[in-house]
Amino acid sequence: MIMRVRAMPTGTVKWYEAGRGVGVITQDGTETDAMAFRSAIQGNRERGLLQGERVLFNITQDAAGIRADNIYRLGQL
């Protein structure tokens, strides 16, 4: 059996509002923006994300739009 492993996309935090726990990540090589929620951040969620921070994440699309899941800070891998 052959299994395909799909690499997680990387991106940059466009903005993040810590008080609301929501922001936007732009995927590298595209103009695709994904909503980022505090609950999807792996590691220290309370710190939130910083504008310009590099991240690794999965993309999920549903009726509400595109969102980032399983967000990892690249410096913490």
C-alpha positions as CSV (number, residue, x, y, z in Angstrom):
1,M,0.0,0.0,0.0
2,I,1.3,3.4,-1.0
3,M,0.5,6.3,1.4
4,R,0.8,9.9,0.4
5,V,2.1,12.3,3.0
6,R,1.0,15.9,2.3
7,A,3.2,18.6,3.7
8,M,1.6,21.2,5.9
9,P,1.6,24.6,4.3
10,T,3.6,27.4,5.8
11,G,2.6,31.0,6.1
12,T,2.9,34.4,7.8
13,V,0.6,35.9,10.4
14,K,-1.0,38.9,8.7
15,W,-2.7,40.1,11.9
16,Y,-3.9,38.7,15.2
17,E,-6.1,40.3,17.8
18,A,-5.2,38.7,21.2
19,G,-8.3,40.0,23.0
20,R,-10.6,38.2,20.7
21,G,-8.3,35.3,19.9
22,V,-8.7,35.6,16.2
23,G,-6.4,36.6,13.2
24,V,-5.5,35.9,9.7
25,I,-2.6,33.8,8.2
26,T,-1.5,34.2,4.6
27,Q,-0.3,31.0,3.0
28,D,3.1,31.1,1.3
29,G,3.1,31.2,-2.5
30,T,-0.5,32.1,-2.7
31,E,-2.8,35.0,-1.8
32,T,-5.0,32.7,0.2
33,D,-5.9,34.0,3.7
34,A,-7.1,31.7,6.4
35,M,-8.8,32.7,9.6
36,A,-6.7,31.7,12.7
37,F,-8.4,31.1,16.0
38,R,-6.7,30.7,19.4
39,S,-8.1,27.2,19.9
40,A,-6.1,26.0,16.8
41,I,-2.8,27.2,18.1
42,Q,-0.5,24.4,19.4
43,G,1.7,25.1,22.4
44,N,1.2,28.3,24.3
45,R,-2.3,29.5,23.2
46,E,-2.4,32.3,25.7
47,R,0.5,34.1,24.0
48,G,-1.5,34.1,20.8
49,L,0.3,34.9,17.5
50,L,2.4,37.9,16.5
51,Q,2.1,39.8,13.3
52,G,4.8,38.6,10.9
53,E,5.3,35.4,12.8
54,R,6.1,32.3,10.6
55,V,3.8,29.4,11.1
56,L,3.0,25.8,9.9
57,F,-0.7,24.8,9.7
58,N,-3.4,22.7,8.1
59,I,-6.2,24.3,6.0
60,T,-9.8,23.5,6.5
61,Q,-12.6,24.9,4.3
62,D,-16.3,24.8,5.3
63,A,-19.4,26.9,4.8
64,A,-17.9,29.7,7.0
65,G,-14.8,30.0,4.8
66,I,-11.1,29.0,5.0
67,R,-9.5,28.5,8.4
68,A,-6.1,27.4,9.7
69,D,-6.0,24.4,12.0
70,N,-3.2,22.8,14.0
71,I,-1.1,26.0,13.9
72,Y,2.5,25.6,15.0
73,R,5.0,28.4,15.4
74,L,8.0,27.5,13.1
75,G,10.5,28.5,15.8
76,Q,8.9,25.9,18.2
77,L,9.2,22.7,16.1
